[in-house]
């Protein structure tokens, strides 16, 4: 088992420190923090180590602004972690529309849902976000 949580935590701390010197990055992190405060109670939780091992085994943490990416070379899946928000998402980079490229906690396409009647319909944005955002457990919760 890799220590993705440690990589995430140290990368997030460095980005938060950098944000004190970079107004644009600080603005992005503040917006992420506000979104998290508003919605995090609806999100499922994940142990980041287990999640990265399942979907991006052998990856390294790559910092890009307010995000940290874990992606195995040659894989279409990547775990996208928010620096300030304490959450992650699973993205299928082969899906061309970035706003519809996130998967559910099991790695399944989350764009549609199946009603009890068996009919398949598109998810509305709040429901899509609920099933594609995962709160990262704190170290003491793991």
HELIX and SHEET records of a PDB file:
HELIX    1   1 UNK A    4  UNK A   19  1                                  16    
HELIX    2   2 UNK A   23  UNK A   39  1                                  17    
HELIX    3   3 UNK A   40  UNK A   42  5                                   3    
HELIX    4   4 UNK A   48  UNK A   55  1                                   8    
HELIX    5   5 UNK A   98  UNK A  100  5                                   3    
HELIX    6   6 UNK A  125  UNK A  132  1                                   8    
HELIX    7   7 UNK A  139  UNK A  141  5                                   3    
SHEET    1   A 6 UNK A  44  UNK A  46  0                                        
SHEET    2   A 6 UNK A 134  UNK A 136  1                                        
SHEET    3   A 6 UNK A  87  UNK A  92 -1                                        
SHEET    4   A 6 UNK A  77  UNK A  82 -1                                        
SHEET    5   A 6 UNK A  67  UNK A  70 -1                                        
SHEET    6   A 6 UNK A  61  UNK A  64 -1                                        
SHEET    1   B 4 UNK A  44  UNK A  46  0                                        
SHEET    2   B 4 UNK A 134  UNK A 136  1                                        
SHEET    3   B 4 UNK A  87  UNK A  92 -1                                        
SHEET    4   B 4 UNK A 102  UNK A 103 -1                                        
SHEET    1   C 2 UNK A 112  UNK A 114  0                                        
SHEET    2   C 2 UNK A 120  UNK A 122 -1                                        
END                                                                             
